[in-house]
């Protein structure tokens, strides 16, 4: 299969300009490497009709859950590089998961980057009863209690896990990891007081807890303050260089010809410019991005290097 796809890729590169004009010539399959019903579904379905209208072919969404996203990613890795099979994935399966398992069967940087579709910060949240009032006080509080603060995540090697490890490494404190089965129970854990902090995605429910005074938002993980959590400063104000976002991006098989990639990326950007699409994405806590393929490829490379350092230092292994 791999040899056949390599030969096909070489032939496609030779005929790329003509193929881009003819592409697509059949329905486009978009793999979601998770079960139905999550944020990735929302993003894919928001873009489904705009992409059909701009590319002139139906867009078929297929959920291929399992292996924390690895099953769907491997399917893309082995698909024909002709633009008719794509995947929408986030940092987890694209850049983090392959670094924990050398036998996983793919690397995000080996895939063809099309566009970063959306992005959003994580927010550092504590129970209202925890004494620190801001990030500086929190770091000092954690340093005085090495290993005694518990933090929740959606699981081992999740974005929240590695992002918290990066935070603790840069701030020079240690804390105890309590993995949960998904982001929702991890977020509920801090509300219930089971843990002392969580670095989590924003949500309507989380924001309501913050507004009600049950939780405190100390900082956001993005380089700049975020409209998703108004008035909350970035971690980088205290720890320069800290910059982590959850993102969702569109990827194609390795060696997909550039003209096809550019055509798809342009269609996505046009779709993201629609107010109706922007409203759906923002309601899900995501900000439309629409990067160029080159920008997204650079992000994958930079994140892979960053997370490799964190994962190696912490000796994270797959569950």
C-alpha positions as CSV (number, residue, x, y, z in Angstrom):
1,X,0.0,0.0,0.0
2,X,2.8,2.5,1.0
3,X,4.8,1.8,-2.2
4,X,1.7,2.3,-4.3
5,X,0.9,5.6,-2.6
6,X,4.5,6.7,-3.0
7,X,4.3,6.0,-6.7
8,X,1.0,7.7,-7.0
9,X,2.3,10.7,-5.2
10,X,5.2,11.0,-7.6
11,X,2.8,10.9,-10.6
12,X,0.5,13.4,-8.9
13,X,3.4,15.9,-8.4
14,X,4.2,15.7,-12.2
15,X,0.6,16.4,-13.1
16,X,-0.2,18.7,-10.1
17,X,-1.2,21.9,-12.0
18,X,-3.7,20.0,-14.2
19,X,-5.0,18.0,-11.2
20,X,-5.7,21.1,-9.2
21,X,-7.9,22.4,-12.0
22,X,-9.8,19.0,-12.1
23,X,-9.9,18.6,-8.3
24,X,-12.2,17.5,-6.8
25,X,-13.7,15.0,-9.2
26,X,-15.6,13.0,-6.5
27,X,-16.9,13.5,-3.0
28,X,-14.3,14.6,-0.4
29,X,-14.1,12.5,2.8
30,X,-13.3,14.3,6.0
31,X,-12.2,11.9,8.8
32,X,-12.8,12.9,12.4
33,X,-10.6,10.8,14.6
34,X,-13.1,10.8,17.5
35,X,-16.6,9.5,18.2
36,X,-19.5,11.7,17.1
37,X,-20.6,14.6,19.1
38,X,-17.5,16.6,20.1
39,X,-16.0,19.9,19.1
40,X,-14.4,18.4,16.0
41,X,-17.8,17.4,14.8
42,X,-19.1,21.0,15.3
43,X,-16.2,22.4,13.3
44,X,-16.5,19.9,10.5
45,X,-20.2,20.3,10.1
46,X,-20.0,24.1,10.2
47,X,-17.6,23.9,7.2
48,X,-19.4,21.1,5.4
49,X,-21.8,23.1,3.2
50,X,-19.4,26.0,2.6
51,X,-16.7,23.6,1.3
52,X,-19.3,21.8,-0.9
53,X,-20.4,25.1,-2.4
54,X,-16.8,26.2,-3.1
55,X,-15.3,22.9,-4.2
56,X,-18.3,21.6,-6.1
57,X,-18.4,18.2,-4.6
58,X,-20.2,16.7,-1.5
59,X,-18.2,16.7,1.7
60,X,-18.7,13.4,3.6
61,X,-17.9,13.4,7.3
62,X,-16.8,10.1,8.8
63,X,-16.1,9.5,12.5
64,X,-13.2,7.1,13.0
65,X,-12.8,7.1,16.8
66,X,-10.4,5.0,18.8
67,X,-6.8,5.0,20.1
68,X,-7.2,8.6,21.3
69,X,-7.3,9.6,17.7
70,X,-4.6,7.3,16.3
71,X,-7.0,5.1,14.3
72,X,-8.3,8.0,12.2
73,X,-4.8,9.5,11.8
74,X,-3.3,6.2,10.6
75,X,-6.1,5.9,8.0
76,X,-5.2,9.4,6.7
77,X,-1.5,8.4,6.6
78,X,-2.2,5.5,4.3
79,X,-4.8,7.3,2.1
80,X,-4.1,8.3,-1.5
81,X,-2.5,11.8,-1.7
82,X,-5.1,13.3,-4.0
83,X,-7.0,15.6,-1.7
84,X,-10.1,13.4,-1.5
85,X,-9.3,12.2,2.0
86,X,-8.7,14.7,4.8
87,X,-8.7,14.8,8.5
88,X,-9.7,17.5,11.1
89,X,-7.7,16.9,14.3
90,X,-6.3,18.9,17.2
91,X,-3.0,19.1,19.0
92,X,-3.5,15.7,20.7
93,X,-3.4,13.2,17.9
94,X,-1.5,15.6,15.5
95,X,1.5,16.5,17.6
96,X,1.4,15.0,21.1
97,X,0.3,11.4,20.8
98,X,2.9,10.3,18.3
99,X,5.7,11.4,20.7
100,X,4.5,9.0,23.4
101,X,4.5,5.9,21.2
102,X,7.1,5.3,18.6
103,X,5.0,2.4,17.1
104,X,1.9,4.5,16.6
105,X,2.2,4.4,12.8
106,X,2.3,8.1,11.9
107,X,3.7,11.5,12.6
108,X,1.8,14.7,12.4
109,X,4.7,16.5,10.7
110,X,4.8,13.8,8.0
111,X,1.2,14.6,7.0
112,X,0.4,17.5,4.7
113,X,-0.7,20.7,6.5
114,X,-3.6,22.5,4.9
115,X,-4.8,25.1,7.4
116,X,-5.2,25.7,11.1
117,X,-9.0,26.1,11.2
118,X,-9.5,27.4,14.8
119,X,-7.7,28.2,18.0
120,X,-8.5,28.9,21.6
121,X,-6.6,29.3,24.9
122,X,-6.7,27.1,27.9
123,X,-7.5,28.8,31.2
124,X,-5.8,28.2,34.6
125,X,-8.6,27.7,37.1
126,X,-8.7,27.1,40.8
127,X,-11.5,26.8,43.4
128,X,-12.5,30.1,44.9
129,X,-11.3,28.9,48.3
130,X,-7.7,28.5,47.2
131,X,-5.7,31.5,48.6
132,X,-3.8,32.7,45.5
133,X,-5.4,35.7,43.7
134,X,-3.2,35.7,40.6
135,X,-0.6,33.7,38.8
136,X,2.4,35.0,40.7
137,X,0.8,34.1,44.0
138,X,-0.2,30.7,42.7
139,X,3.4,29.9,41.6
140,X,4.7,30.9,45.0
141,X,1.9,28.9,46.7
142,X,2.8,25.8,44.7
143,X,6.5,26.2,45.3
144,X,5.9,26.2,49.0
145,X,3.9,22.9,48.7
146,X,6.0,20.7,46.3
147,X,3.8,17.8,45.1
148,X,0.9,18.6,47.4
149,X,-1.3,20.4,44.9
150,X,-3.3,18.1,42.6
151,X,-4.3,19.0,39.1
152,X,-6.9,17.4,36.8
153,X,-6.5,16.6,33.1
154,X,-8.5,14.8,30.4
155,X,-5.9,12.0,30.6
156,X,-2.2,11.1,30.3
157,X,-0.6,12.9,27.3
158,X,-3.6,15.1,26.8
159,X,-3.0,18.8,25.9
160,X,-3.9,19.8,29.4
161,X,-1.4,17.4,30.8
162,X,1.6,18.5,28.8
163,X,0.6,22.1,29.0
164,X,0.5,21.9,32.8
165,X,3.9,20.1,32.8
166,X,5.3,22.9,30.7
167,X,3.9,25.5,33.1
168,X,5.4,23.7,36.1
169,X,8.8,23.3,34.4
170,X,8.9,27.0,33.5
171,X,7.7,28.1,36.9
172,X,9.8,25.6,38.8
173,X,7.2,23.9,40.9
174,X,5.9,20.3,41.2
175,X,2.3,19.1,41.4
176,X,0.5,15.7,41.3
177,X,-1.3,14.7,38.2
178,X,-4.8,13.3,38.5
179,X,-6.0,12.1,35.1
180,X,-9.7,11.8,34.4
181,X,-11.6,10.3,31.5
182,X,-12.2,13.4,29.4
183,X,-12.2,17.1,29.8
184,X,-15.7,17.4,31.2
185,X,-15.0,15.3,34.4
186,X,-11.6,17.0,34.7
187,X,-13.3,20.4,34.8
188,X,-15.9,19.2,37.2
189,X,-13.2,18.0,39.5
190,X,-12.0,21.5,40.3
191,X,-15.6,22.7,40.8
192,X,-16.1,19.8,43.3
193,X,-12.8,20.6,45.1
194,X,-11.3,17.2,44.2
195,X,-8.2,19.0,42.8
196,X,-6.6,22.4,43.4
197,X,-6.3,23.5,39.8
198,X,-6.9,22.7,36.1
199,X,-5.6,24.1,32.9
200,X,-8.7,23.6,30.7
201,X,-10.6,24.7,27.7
202,X,-13.0,27.5,28.0
203,X,-16.7,26.7,28.0
204,X,-20.1,28.3,28.8
205,X,-20.4,26.1,31.9
206,X,-16.9,26.9,33.1
207,X,-17.4,30.6,32.5
208,X,-20.6,30.5,34.5
209,X,-18.8,29.0,37.5
210,X,-16.2,31.7,37.3
211,X,-18.8,34.5,37.1
212,X,-20.7,32.9,40.0
213,X,-17.6,33.2,42.1
214,X,-17.2,29.4,42.6
215,X,-14.0,29.3,40.6
216,X,-11.1,31.7,39.9
217,X,-9.5,32.2,36.5
218,X,-5.9,33.2,37.1
219,X,-4.4,33.2,33.6
220,X,-4.9,32.1,30.0
221,X,-2.4,30.1,28.1
222,X,-2.3,32.1,24.9
223,X,0.3,34.7,24.2
224,X,-2.3,37.4,24.4
225,X,-5.4,38.0,26.6
226,X,-8.5,36.3,25.1
227,X,-12.0,37.6,24.5
228,X,-13.2,34.1,25.6
229,X,-12.1,35.0,29.2
230,X,-12.3,38.8,29.4
231,X,-9.9,40.5,31.9
232,X,-7.8,37.4,32.5
233,X,-4.1,38.0,31.8
234,X,-1.9,35.6,29.8
235,X,0.6,33.3,31.6
236,X,3.3,34.9,29.4
237,X,3.0,38.1,31.5
238,X,4.7,36.1,34.3
239,X,6.5,33.4,32.3
240,X,7.6,35.0,29.0
241,X,7.5,32.6,26.1
242,X,4.7,30.5,27.4
243,X,2.2,30.1,24.6
244,X,-0.2,27.2,24.3
245,X,-3.5,27.0,22.5
246,X,-5.9,24.2,21.6
247,X,-6.3,24.2,17.8
248,X,-8.1,22.2,15.2
249,X,-6.5,21.9,11.8
250,X,-7.1,20.3,8.4
251,X,-4.5,17.7,7.2
252,X,-4.0,15.7,4.1
253,X,-2.0,12.5,3.4
254,X,1.8,12.9,2.9
255,X,3.0,14.3,-0.4
256,X,-0.4,15.8,-1.4
257,X,0.4,18.2,-4.3
258,X,0.7,21.9,-3.3
259,X,-1.9,23.2,-5.8
260,X,-4.5,20.9,-4.4
261,X,-3.6,21.9,-0.8
262,X,-3.8,25.6,-1.7
263,X,-7.2,25.1,-3.3
264,X,-8.6,23.4,-0.2
265,X,-7.0,26.0,2.1
266,X,-8.5,28.8,0.1
267,X,-12.0,27.2,0.3
268,X,-11.7,26.8,4.1
269,X,-10.6,30.5,4.5
270,X,-13.6,31.6,2.5
271,X,-15.9,29.4,4.6
272,X,-14.4,30.8,7.8
273,X,-15.2,34.3,6.6
274,X,-18.9,33.6,6.7
275,X,-20.6,35.2,9.8
276,X,-22.8,32.1,10.2
277,X,-19.7,29.8,10.4
278,X,-18.0,32.2,12.8
279,X,-21.0,32.3,15.1
280,X,-21.1,28.4,15.3
281,X,-17.4,28.2,16.1
282,X,-17.4,31.0,18.7
283,X,-20.4,29.4,20.4
284,X,-18.2,26.3,20.8
285,X,-15.5,28.5,22.3
286,X,-13.2,28.5,19.3
287,X,-11.9,31.5,17.3
288,X,-11.7,31.1,13.5
289,X,-8.1,31.3,12.1
290,X,-7.7,30.1,8.5
291,X,-3.9,30.0,8.3
292,X,-1.8,29.3,5.2
293,X,-0.5,25.8,4.7
294,X,3.0,27.1,5.4
295,X,2.0,28.7,8.7
296,X,0.2,25.5,9.8
297,X,3.2,23.3,8.8
298,X,5.5,25.6,10.8
299,X,3.2,25.3,13.8
300,X,3.2,21.5,13.6
301,X,7.0,21.5,13.5
302,X,7.4,23.9,16.4
303,X,4.9,22.2,18.6
304,X,6.4,18.8,17.9
305,X,9.8,20.1,19.2
306,X,8.2,21.7,22.2
307,X,6.2,18.7,23.3
308,X,9.0,16.3,22.6
309,X,11.1,18.2,25.2
310,X,8.3,18.2,27.8
311,X,7.3,14.5,27.2
312,X,10.9,13.3,27.3
313,X,11.7,15.3,30.5
314,X,8.5,13.9,32.2
315,X,9.0,10.4,30.7
316,X,5.4,10.2,29.6
317,X,4.3,6.8,28.3
318,X,1.0,5.8,26.6
319,X,-1.6,4.3,28.9
